[in-house]
Amino acid sequence: MPIFVIMSSQPAPQPTKKVFSFSLLLRVYGFVKPYKSAFLWSLVFCLLLALLGPLRGLFIQYAVDKGIKGRTASLPHWLNEWFDAISHNDLARFLVLITMLQIGLLLVETAVRFLFSFNTSALGQRVVKDLRVTVYKKVLSLNLRQFDSTPIGTLTTRTINDIESINDIFSDGLIPIVADLLTIVFTLVTMFWMDWRLTLICLAPLPLLLVATWVFKESVNKSFIKVRNAVAALNAFVQEHLSGMAVVQAFSAEKREMEAFKAINRKHRDANIKAIFAYSVFFPVVEVVLALSIGLLVWWVAGKRIDAGLLVAFILFLNQIFRPLRVIADKFNVIQMGMIASERVFKVLDNPDVTTDDAAALQQSKPVAAMQGAVTFNQVWFAYVQENWVLKGVDFSIAPGQTLAIVGSTGSGKSTIISLLNRLYEAQKGSILIDGKPVEQYPLDYLRSQIGVVLQDVFLFSGSIMDNARLRNPDIARSSVEEAAKMIGMHDFIMQLPGNYDFNVMERGATLSVGQRQLLSFVRALLYNPAILVLDEATSSIDTESEQLIQHAIHKLISGRTAIVIAHRLSTIRKAHKIMVLEQGRVVEMGTHDELLKLGGAYANLYHMQFEKKTGAVV
């Protein structure tokens, strides 16, 4: 089992520099491949929106010019003739016609905008679904050392919040930016075609807006990076302290932990307020620049013979240009945040520290036969951190059907042996064999299904007793669960609960006692009928009555199969075929109970410390 390291719940601060990378962007869009048609439709709708943008301005110009002065020069000659033909040169009919056409264009543009928005957002959700599955699958395969060094809240942030930020690249990022830029380009082309001098006058304040946009983008970018770091810190802190609430309350640490939470929360608030300030400044600046452009437009046309329709159209066009400019900087920040989030997510996906089947080893191995349970450790060395060795040249062997008991002080490496046996960690030196074959040559699923582990700290998931007993495996029948519970002696207790086997044990089994959770873990081990049974301090946290039940179950469970028992209570291991004593990661003694007592070494000392009678009491 892992050595748990006390660490800060706040993850290491992330860099505040820009992390925009086209390679990252291309990798994100690599997840679009299964949805090429949706992506292409998004581009089509994007182009249609850009084309439709200037049309309403042109028709309004035409309507104003023809309605006021009877002029029709603002549209091509053939289109003028078409309007005259269908309206029969009747002004009233013409105005009705042009109004209906405007309404039609508005409805078409609204429909296209809806399809564009829905399609891009749906595309993002599909990508997020695939990406989240990919990331979670990767997390499941990570070596346990990653969970020793990474706060759970941080991995939660990567799997949920950061991936949601990647979704924003689609719904509010790259494709919407392309749509806005195309709209601006088509509108500018139309304006230059209509009157290039007037267009240049209107765009004179644009450099001021570009500078303001750049300053805004950089300011919000820095703030958002701080926000993301603060969110990760909050998630990690809350996850850790909710899980350890019993410790917090038992030591009256509520006020201290509340102050720590307030400090992290203040950082989150301050970062958001800085972003809000940037928005509060930028949007009024855009409105001021737009007003300057319209003012210059009015100033330029004053006293000049300019068609009223042209003036109205240019005001509409300016709004069509400035409207996307209001949000385009924000969308660039969305992409930036998506890039930062994707970099973090891809770091998880690219993590090489995974436990997987060794393809080459599996090819060399023979087909898997029924496991007999012979276990051999040959000069095994292991360290959780660099070369701080926890196991130092451990050697032992167990014949099929035998029971090996492992004893030793805390930190001597007892639980680590179990973690290496089922490949939760990989040994740095030496080899581990089962039935004479290296554990790497067994398919990982098969290997772990043949090693039943009962831990001291039993983890139960939120759900029913039935779900926890069979770990939601539909292949295990309800009758099998009931039979295993009867063997353990837990059936009568379960039948007294509301709902019986459907009783909800709540998160981490909160509604069951320690002993009851331990008994349920035995039911779970029985159901999987492993070739090798591991009991890691399985009776150290339960009362005497529950221990008697478990000892009875253990006797039946280990009969005919290999068992490895780790225990502090030496009374539970007297009948073991072998007892191995560990000290600081080394095997110092090996033998039966009687042999080790006669030896008078480390085991005998431990035994006498537990069973020596003082003043008539057992210590």
VMD Tcl script that draws the C-alpha trace (Angstrom):
set ca {
  {0.00 0.00 0.00}
  {1.20 3.55 -0.61}
  {3.00 5.67 1.95}
  {0.78 8.70 2.41}
  {2.70 11.96 2.40}
  {1.38 15.02 4.23}
  {1.19 17.80 1.67}
  {-0.45 21.12 1.11}
  {-3.93 20.85 -0.34}
  {-3.13 23.74 -2.66}
  {-1.55 22.62 -5.95}
  {1.65 24.14 -7.18}
  {1.04 27.52 -8.82}
  {0.72 27.44 -12.57}
  {2.74 29.75 -14.80}
  {1.12 33.06 -15.66}
  {2.75 33.41 -19.05}
  {0.88 32.85 -22.28}
  {0.47 29.24 -23.24}
  {-0.96 29.59 -26.75}
  {0.24 26.87 -29.05}
  {-1.06 25.89 -32.47}
  {0.14 22.33 -31.82}
  {-2.08 22.22 -28.71}
  {-4.97 23.70 -30.69}
  {-4.52 21.12 -33.45}
  {-4.39 18.35 -30.85}
  {-7.66 19.57 -29.34}
  {-9.24 19.66 -32.79}
  {-7.94 16.14 -33.33}
  {-10.86 15.02 -31.18}
  {-13.19 16.49 -33.82}
  {-12.32 13.76 -36.35}
  {-15.34 11.57 -35.48}
  {-17.57 14.62 -36.00}
  {-16.21 16.03 -39.27}
  {-19.66 16.69 -40.71}
  {-20.70 18.80 -37.70}
  {-17.43 20.73 -37.94}
  {-17.90 21.39 -41.67}
  {-21.49 22.53 -41.11}
  {-20.20 24.97 -38.49}
  {-17.88 26.46 -41.11}
  {-20.74 26.66 -43.64}
  {-22.98 28.48 -41.16}
  {-20.04 30.71 -40.27}
  {-19.66 31.74 -43.93}
  {-23.40 32.27 -44.39}
  {-23.54 34.60 -41.38}
  {-20.69 36.65 -42.82}
  {-22.44 36.92 -46.20}
  {-25.81 37.83 -44.71}
  {-24.34 40.51 -42.45}
  {-24.06 43.40 -44.97}
  {-27.24 42.58 -46.94}
  {-29.72 44.22 -44.57}
  {-27.67 47.43 -44.58}
  {-27.70 47.48 -48.38}
  {-31.46 46.97 -48.56}
  {-32.09 49.65 -45.91}
  {-29.93 52.07 -47.91}
  {-31.92 51.23 -51.03}
  {-35.26 51.67 -49.24}
  {-34.26 55.04 -47.75}
  {-32.89 56.38 -51.03}
  {-35.86 55.26 -53.12}
  {-38.42 56.25 -50.50}
  {-36.99 59.76 -49.97}
  {-35.51 60.82 -53.29}
  {-36.59 58.08 -55.67}
  {-32.94 57.22 -56.28}
  {-31.93 53.63 -56.90}
  {-28.20 53.85 -57.46}
  {-27.28 51.96 -54.29}
  {-28.07 48.54 -55.84}
  {-27.05 46.95 -59.17}
  {-29.18 48.02 -62.14}
  {-30.71 44.58 -62.68}
  {-31.84 44.44 -59.05}
  {-33.39 47.90 -59.32}
  {-35.35 46.77 -62.37}
  {-36.48 43.63 -60.55}
  {-37.78 45.65 -57.59}
  {-39.57 48.08 -59.95}
  {-41.14 45.20 -61.87}
  {-42.62 43.38 -58.88}
  {-43.74 46.63 -57.17}
  {-45.11 48.15 -60.40}
  {-43.28 51.41 -59.54}
  {-45.72 51.88 -56.67}
  {-43.89 53.37 -53.64}
  {-46.30 51.92 -51.07}
  {-46.03 48.43 -52.56}
  {-42.28 48.85 -52.76}
  {-42.01 49.73 -49.05}
  {-44.15 46.71 -48.11}
  {-41.99 44.51 -50.33}
  {-38.69 45.79 -48.96}
  {-39.99 45.47 -45.39}
  {-41.04 41.86 -45.98}
  {-37.65 41.18 -47.55}
  {-35.91 42.66 -44.50}
  {-38.02 40.53 -42.17}
  {-37.24 37.47 -44.29}
  {-33.52 38.22 -44.18}
  {-33.72 38.72 -40.41}
  {-35.50 35.39 -39.97}
  {-32.97 33.60 -42.18}
  {-30.06 35.19 -40.32}
  {-31.64 34.27 -36.98}
  {-32.12 30.66 -38.11}
  {-28.55 30.42 -39.40}
  {-27.21 31.98 -36.19}
  {-29.22 29.48 -34.13}
  {-27.93 26.57 -36.21}
  {-24.38 27.90 -35.96}
  {-24.54 28.38 -32.19}
  {-26.26 25.07 -31.53}
  {-24.01 23.11 -33.87}
  {-20.74 24.51 -32.47}
  {-21.88 24.05 -28.86}
  {-23.09 20.51 -29.55}
  {-19.77 19.77 -31.27}
  {-17.94 21.03 -28.19}
  {-20.06 18.84 -25.90}
  {-19.35 15.75 -28.01}
  {-15.63 16.48 -27.92}
  {-15.78 17.10 -24.16}
  {-17.59 13.80 -23.65}
  {-14.93 11.89 -25.58}
  {-12.08 13.79 -23.97}
  {-13.42 13.31 -20.44}
  {-13.78 9.56 -21.05}
  {-10.22 9.47 -22.39}
  {-8.85 11.38 -19.40}
  {-10.74 9.29 -16.84}
  {-9.58 6.10 -18.52}
  {-6.03 7.43 -18.27}
  {-6.51 8.31 -14.58}
  {-7.69 4.76 -13.92}
  {-4.48 3.40 -15.44}
  {-2.09 5.73 -13.58}
  {0.37 4.19 -11.19}
  {-0.64 4.82 -7.59}
  {2.45 6.95 -7.04}
  {0.64 9.67 -8.99}
  {-2.13 9.75 -6.38}
  {0.47 9.90 -3.61}
  {1.95 13.11 -5.02}
  {-1.11 14.78 -6.62}
  {-4.04 16.10 -4.56}
  {-7.32 14.43 -5.53}
  {-8.97 17.85 -5.95}
  {-6.39 18.74 -8.60}
  {-7.20 15.63 -10.66}
  {-10.89 16.43 -10.19}
  {-10.24 19.89 -11.63}
  {-8.41 18.40 -14.60}
  {-11.22 15.94 -15.33}
  {-14.13 18.37 -14.92}
  {-13.30 22.10 -14.89}
  {-10.35 22.11 -17.29}
  {-12.13 19.92 -19.83}
  {-15.15 22.22 -19.63}
  {-12.82 25.10 -20.52}
  {-11.79 23.14 -23.61}
  {-15.46 23.00 -24.57}
  {-15.45 26.82 -24.58}
  {-12.91 26.71 -27.44}
  {-15.73 25.43 -29.63}
  {-18.76 27.27 -28.25}
  {-17.09 30.66 -27.64}
  {-13.63 30.36 -29.12}
  {-12.06 29.67 -32.48}
  {-15.05 29.05 -34.76}
  {-17.07 32.02 -33.38}
  {-13.97 34.21 -33.78}
  {-13.69 33.12 -37.42}
  {-17.38 33.96 -37.89}
  {-16.89 37.42 -36.35}
  {-13.75 38.13 -38.38}
  {-15.45 37.09 -41.62}
  {-18.42 39.33 -40.78}
  {-16.05 42.26 -40.18}
  {-14.15 41.55 -43.43}
  {-17.31 41.29 -45.57}
  {-18.75 44.44 -43.99}
  {-15.54 46.38 -44.57}
  {-15.38 45.22 -48.20}
  {-18.97 46.41 -48.67}
  {-18.20 49.77 -47.07}
  {-15.10 50.32 -49.24}
  {-17.12 49.36 -52.32}
  {-19.78 51.91 -51.44}
  {-17.49 54.84 -50.45}
  {-13.86 54.21 -49.61}
  {-13.19 57.79 -48.40}
  {-16.10 57.70 -45.98}
  {-14.96 54.27 -44.79}
  {-11.47 55.55 -43.98}
  {-12.93 58.49 -42.06}
  {-15.15 56.15 -40.01}
  {-12.24 53.83 -39.23}
  {-9.91 56.59 -38.05}
  {-10.54 55.81 -34.32}
  {-9.97 52.07 -34.92}
  {-6.28 52.07 -33.79}
  {-7.45 53.35 -30.40}
  {-9.82 50.39 -30.16}
  {-7.11 47.93 -31.19}
  {-4.82 49.20 -28.44}
  {-7.63 49.00 -25.88}
  {-8.47 45.49 -27.06}
  {-4.87 44.34 -26.65}
  {-4.57 45.81 -23.15}
  {-7.91 44.27 -22.19}
  {-6.93 40.85 -23.56}
  {-3.65 40.78 -21.66}
  {-5.24 41.98 -18.41}
  {-8.08 39.48 -18.49}
  {-5.72 36.70 -19.55}
  {-3.56 37.18 -16.44}
  {-6.64 37.39 -14.23}
  {-8.17 34.25 -15.68}
  {-4.99 32.24 -15.16}
  {-5.09 33.27 -11.50}
  {-8.77 32.31 -11.40}
  {-7.99 28.83 -12.77}
  {-5.24 28.33 -10.19}
  {-7.57 29.49 -7.43}
  {-10.32 27.11 -8.61}
  {-7.89 24.18 -8.53}
  {-6.76 25.22 -5.04}
  {-10.36 25.50 -3.82}
  {-11.27 22.09 -5.24}
  {-8.25 20.44 -3.65}
  {-8.80 22.15 -0.29}
  {-12.52 21.35 -0.08}
  {-12.03 17.74 -1.26}
  {-9.31 17.11 1.30}
  {-11.05 18.77 4.24}
  {-14.47 17.27 3.61}
  {-12.84 13.84 3.56}
  {-10.96 14.67 6.78}
  {-13.79 16.51 8.53}
  {-13.76 14.07 11.45}
  {-10.12 14.96 12.16}
  {-10.79 18.70 11.81}
  {-13.65 18.57 14.31}
  {-11.95 16.14 16.68}
  {-9.01 18.53 17.11}
  {-11.18 21.69 17.19}
  {-9.40 22.99 14.10}
  {-12.50 24.50 12.48}
  {-11.40 28.12 12.96}
  {-7.86 27.53 11.66}
  {-9.11 25.64 8.62}
  {-11.75 28.31 8.02}
  {-9.04 30.97 7.94}
  {-7.05 28.89 5.45}
  {-10.15 28.50 3.29}
  {-10.84 32.25 3.45}
  {-7.30 32.98 2.25}
  {-7.71 30.75 -0.81}
  {-11.18 32.12 -1.44}
  {-9.87 35.71 -1.28}
  {-7.38 34.92 -4.02}
  {-10.22 33.57 -6.14}
  {-12.32 36.69 -5.48}
  {-9.46 39.13 -6.17}
  {-8.62 37.45 -9.46}
  {-12.27 37.62 -10.58}
  {-12.60 41.26 -9.51}
  {-9.56 42.18 -11.62}
  {-11.19 40.52 -14.61}
  {-14.48 42.31 -13.88}
  {-12.63 45.64 -13.69}
  {-11.08 45.01 -17.11}
  {-14.52 44.30 -18.58}
  {-16.00 47.36 -16.87}
  {-13.36 49.55 -18.55}
  {-13.22 47.90 -21.95}
  {-16.89 47.88 -22.94}
  {-17.39 51.62 -22.32}
  {-14.20 52.26 -24.32}
  {-15.72 50.35 -27.25}
  {-18.89 52.44 -27.01}
  {-16.83 55.65 -26.93}
  {-14.83 54.62 -30.02}
  {-18.07 53.69 -31.82}
  {-19.52 57.10 -30.94}
  {-16.34 58.76 -32.28}
  {-16.68 56.87 -35.56}
  {-20.33 57.87 -35.93}
  {-19.41 61.45 -35.00}
  {-16.72 61.56 -37.68}
  {-19.23 60.11 -40.14}
  {-21.75 62.83 -39.39}
  {-19.03 65.53 -39.46}
  {-17.79 64.36 -42.85}
  {-21.21 64.22 -44.53}
  {-22.39 67.55 -43.06}
  {-22.78 70.06 -45.88}
  {-21.97 67.45 -48.52}
  {-24.33 65.91 -51.00}
  {-24.45 62.44 -49.48}
  {-27.42 60.13 -49.89}
  {-29.37 59.63 -46.66}
  {-29.46 55.89 -47.37}
  {-25.67 55.78 -47.41}
  {-25.51 57.51 -44.04}
  {-28.01 55.11 -42.47}
  {-26.27 52.09 -44.00}
  {-22.87 53.18 -42.71}
  {-24.22 53.59 -39.19}
  {-25.57 50.02 -39.39}
  {-22.28 48.76 -40.81}
  {-20.30 50.42 -38.02}
  {-22.45 48.61 -35.46}
  {-21.88 45.35 -37.32}
  {-18.12 45.93 -37.06}
  {-18.01 47.10 -33.45}
  {-20.45 44.52 -32.10}
  {-18.09 41.56 -32.70}
  {-15.09 43.71 -31.69}
  {-16.71 44.12 -28.26}
  {-16.43 40.39 -27.62}
  {-13.62 39.24 -29.88}
  {-10.93 40.04 -27.30}
  {-12.91 38.10 -24.71}
  {-13.12 35.18 -27.11}
  {-9.37 35.26 -27.59}
  {-9.09 34.94 -23.82}
  {-11.48 32.00 -23.95}
  {-9.11 30.33 -26.40}
  {-6.20 31.22 -24.15}
  {-7.91 29.65 -21.13}
  {-8.78 26.64 -23.26}
  {-5.13 26.30 -24.23}
  {-4.01 26.49 -20.61}
  {-6.65 23.92 -19.65}
  {-5.73 21.67 -22.57}
  {-2.05 21.81 -21.64}
  {-2.94 20.61 -18.14}
  {-5.26 17.91 -19.47}
  {-2.72 16.66 -22.00}
  {-0.11 16.48 -19.23}
  {-2.37 13.90 -17.61}
  {-2.86 12.07 -20.91}
  {0.89 12.12 -21.63}
  {1.86 10.88 -18.17}
  {3.99 7.78 -18.82}
  {3.71 6.46 -15.26}
  {0.94 3.96 -15.96}
  {0.42 0.32 -15.16}
  {-0.59 -1.52 -18.30}
  {-0.20 -4.92 -19.82}
  {3.29 -5.50 -21.20}
  {2.51 -6.52 -24.80}
  {5.95 -8.05 -25.41}
  {5.83 -10.01 -22.15}
  {2.33 -11.26 -22.88}
  {3.40 -12.49 -26.32}
  {6.27 -14.46 -24.80}
  {4.12 -16.00 -22.10}
  {2.05 -19.14 -22.45}
  {-1.73 -19.04 -22.35}
  {-3.01 -18.30 -18.86}
  {-3.80 -21.46 -16.94}
  {-5.73 -21.63 -13.69}
  {-3.62 -19.85 -11.08}
  {-2.30 -22.11 -8.33}
  {-0.99 -19.35 -6.07}
  {2.75 -20.03 -5.67}
  {4.36 -16.64 -4.86}
  {8.07 -15.83 -5.09}
  {9.93 -12.57 -4.42}
  {13.52 -12.55 -5.73}
  {15.73 -9.74 -4.39}
  {12.98 -7.13 -4.70}
  {13.93 -3.48 -4.14}
  {11.37 -0.69 -4.17}
  {11.22 3.02 -3.35}
  {8.27 5.41 -3.50}
  {10.59 8.41 -3.83}
  {13.85 8.15 -5.81}
  {16.22 5.82 -3.92}
  {14.66 6.10 -0.50}
  {14.27 2.32 -0.42}
  {11.24 0.89 1.36}
  {12.06 -2.71 0.42}
  {15.70 -3.83 0.30}
  {16.38 -7.16 -1.36}
  {13.27 -8.95 -0.10}
  {13.37 -12.74 -0.69}
  {10.64 -15.24 0.15}
  {8.45 -17.91 -1.41}
  {5.02 -19.39 -0.64}
  {3.81 -22.73 -1.90}
  {0.23 -23.01 -3.22}
  {-2.25 -23.29 -0.38}
  {0.16 -22.05 2.27}
  {-0.33 -19.07 4.58}
  {2.42 -16.49 5.01}
  {2.15 -14.02 7.87}
  {4.13 -10.78 7.70}
  {4.87 -8.81 10.85}
  {6.96 -5.77 11.59}
  {6.84 -2.24 12.82}
  {5.00 0.54 11.02}
  {6.88 1.56 7.87}
  {8.80 -1.70 7.57}
  {7.31 -2.40 4.12}
  {4.57 -4.95 4.87}
  {1.80 -3.33 2.84}
  {4.22 -2.40 0.06}
  {4.75 -6.11 -0.65}
  {1.03 -6.43 -1.39}
  {1.04 -3.39 -3.65}
  {3.87 -4.87 -5.70}
  {2.23 -8.28 -5.91}
  {-0.86 -6.96 -7.71}
  {1.17 -4.35 -9.63}
  {-0.27 -1.25 -8.03}
  {3.38 -0.21 -8.13}
  {6.33 -1.59 -10.11}
  {9.48 -2.81 -8.37}
  {12.69 -1.05 -9.41}
  {14.87 -4.15 -8.92}
  {14.33 -7.87 -8.63}
  {11.44 -10.02 -9.83}
  {8.06 -11.18 -8.54}
  {6.74 -14.53 -9.72}
  {3.40 -16.26 -9.44}
  {3.42 -19.94 -10.36}
  {6.95 -19.43 -11.65}
  {5.93 -16.71 -14.12}
  {6.71 -12.97 -13.74}
  {3.65 -10.98 -12.79}
  {4.22 -8.77 -15.88}
  {3.38 -11.75 -18.07}
  {-0.15 -12.00 -16.70}
  {-2.91 -9.83 -18.15}
  {-3.44 -7.12 -15.56}
  {-7.18 -7.73 -15.20}
  {-6.63 -11.46 -14.68}
  {-3.79 -10.93 -12.21}
  {-5.79 -8.62 -9.98}
  {-8.93 -10.74 -10.21}
  {-6.92 -13.62 -8.74}
  {-5.62 -11.61 -5.77}
  {-8.31 -10.79 -3.24}
  {-7.32 -7.95 -0.91}
  {-9.01 -7.09 2.39}
  {-7.63 -3.81 3.71}
  {-7.62 -2.33 7.18}
  {-9.27 0.86 5.92}
  {-12.23 -0.48 3.96}
  {-13.44 1.86 1.21}
  {-17.15 1.62 0.40}
  {-18.78 3.54 -2.43}
  {-22.05 5.41 -2.09}
  {-24.71 2.87 -3.01}
  {-26.34 -0.30 -1.77}
  {-24.76 -3.20 0.10}
  {-25.35 -5.31 -3.00}
  {-23.51 -2.85 -5.25}
  {-20.56 -2.67 -2.86}
  {-20.37 -6.44 -2.41}
  {-20.16 -7.20 -6.12}
  {-18.68 -3.83 -7.20}
  {-21.52 -3.46 -9.72}
  {-20.44 -6.62 -11.53}
  {-23.62 -7.91 -13.22}
  {-22.09 -11.38 -13.59}
  {-22.35 -11.96 -9.82}
  {-25.82 -13.22 -8.90}
  {-27.73 -11.90 -5.92}
  {-27.94 -15.43 -4.51}
  {-24.13 -15.64 -4.56}
  {-23.90 -12.45 -2.49}
  {-26.39 -13.80 0.04}
  {-24.51 -17.10 0.26}
  {-21.20 -15.30 0.88}
  {-22.82 -13.09 3.53}
  {-24.14 -16.19 5.31}
  {-20.66 -17.73 5.31}
  {-19.22 -14.56 6.85}
  {-22.07 -14.34 9.35}
  {-23.37 -10.99 8.08}
  {-26.62 -12.11 6.47}
  {-28.80 -11.78 9.59}
  {-27.52 -8.26 10.23}
  {-28.20 -7.22 6.63}
  {-31.74 -8.60 6.76}
  {-32.48 -6.30 9.71}
  {-31.60 -3.18 7.71}
  {-34.25 -1.15 5.82}
  {-34.16 -2.53 2.31}
  {-31.91 -5.46 3.30}
  {-29.27 -5.85 0.57}
  {-30.51 -2.66 -1.10}
  {-29.70 -0.58 2.00}
  {-27.69 2.53 1.05}
  {-24.38 2.56 2.95}
  {-23.84 6.25 2.00}
  {-20.47 7.77 1.12}
  {-17.51 5.70 2.41}
  {-19.97 3.44 4.26}
  {-20.88 6.12 6.81}
  {-24.02 4.25 7.97}
  {-22.05 1.09 8.92}
  {-19.68 0.51 11.79}
  {-15.98 -0.23 11.23}
  {-16.53 -3.91 11.93}
  {-19.53 -4.10 9.60}
  {-17.57 -2.46 6.79}
  {-14.78 -4.96 7.36}
  {-17.20 -7.88 7.20}
  {-18.65 -6.50 3.95}
  {-15.13 -6.37 2.48}
  {-14.83 -10.09 3.30}
  {-18.05 -10.77 1.46}
  {-16.58 -8.92 -1.50}
  {-13.39 -11.03 -1.38}
  {-15.36 -14.26 -1.14}
  {-17.44 -13.41 -4.21}
  {-14.39 -13.04 -6.43}
  {-12.99 -16.42 -5.25}
  {-9.31 -15.43 -5.65}
  {-6.40 -17.86 -5.87}
  {-4.40 -15.63 -3.50}
  {-5.97 -13.95 -0.49}
  {-4.36 -10.92 1.14}
  {-5.44 -9.73 4.58}
  {-3.84 -6.38 5.34}
  {-4.46 -5.64 9.03}
  {-7.95 -7.02 8.44}
  {-8.83 -7.45 12.12}
  {-6.94 -4.58 13.72}
  {-9.84 -2.09 13.81}
  {-12.74 -4.29 14.90}
  {-14.23 -5.50 18.15}
  {-13.74 -8.97 19.63}
  {-17.14 -10.28 18.50}
  {-16.55 -9.21 14.89}
  {-13.02 -10.63 15.05}
  {-14.40 -14.01 16.02}
  {-16.75 -13.91 13.04}
  {-13.89 -12.95 10.73}
  {-11.53 -15.57 12.13}
  {-14.18 -18.18 11.41}
  {-14.60 -16.82 7.87}
  {-10.84 -16.62 7.35}
  {-10.46 -20.26 8.27}
  {-12.95 -21.23 5.56}
  {-11.67 -18.66 3.07}
  {-7.98 -19.56 3.16}
  {-8.60 -23.28 3.04}
  {-7.03 -24.55 -0.18}
  {-5.70 -21.21 -1.35}
  {-2.56 -19.14 -0.81}
  {-2.93 -16.48 1.87}
  {-0.76 -13.55 2.92}
  {-1.72 -12.13 6.29}
  {-0.41 -8.83 7.65}
  {-1.33 -8.41 11.29}
  {-0.37 -6.53 14.41}
  {-2.31 -9.00 16.54}
  {0.09 -11.93 16.64}
  {-2.61 -14.15 18.11}
  {-4.25 -14.28 14.67}
  {-1.21 -15.76 12.88}
  {-0.06 -18.61 15.12}
  {-1.28 -21.23 12.64}
  {0.45 -19.66 9.62}
  {2.78 -21.98 7.70}
  {5.42 -19.24 7.65}
  {5.92 -16.03 9.53}
  {8.18 -13.37 8.02}
  {9.56 -10.52 10.11}
  {10.43 -7.25 8.36}
  {12.59 -4.48 9.76}
  {13.30 -1.36 7.73}
  {12.51 -3.12 4.47}
  {14.64 -6.24 5.10}
  {13.64 -9.79 5.98}
  {15.27 -10.46 9.34}
  {13.50 -13.70 10.36}
  {11.47 -16.46 8.71}
  {9.87 -19.56 10.23}
  {6.87 -20.96 12.07}
  {5.47 -19.48 15.25}
  {7.20 -22.02 17.46}
  {10.50 -21.80 15.57}
  {10.65 -18.03 15.89}
  {9.79 -18.09 19.58}
  {12.63 -20.54 20.18}
  {14.94 -18.31 18.17}
  {14.37 -15.54 20.67}
  {14.83 -12.76 18.13}
  {12.67 -9.93 16.78}
  {9.45 -11.99 16.57}
  {9.85 -13.28 20.11}
  {10.31 -9.73 21.35}
  {7.15 -8.59 19.57}
  {5.23 -11.55 20.91}
  {6.28 -11.02 24.50}
  {5.50 -7.29 24.26}
  {1.92 -8.15 23.31}
  {1.28 -11.07 25.64}
  {3.43 -10.45 28.69}
  {1.23 -10.24 31.78}
  {1.72 -7.31 34.11}
  {-0.21 -6.95 37.31}
  {-2.51 -9.67 36.12}
  {-3.55 -7.82 32.93}
  {-2.75 -8.60 29.37}
  {-0.86 -5.71 27.77}
}
mol new
graphics top color blue
foreach p $ca { graphics top sphere $p radius 0.5 }
foreach p [lrange $ca 0 end-1] q [lrange $ca 1 end] { graphics top cylinder $p $q radius 0.2 }
display resetview
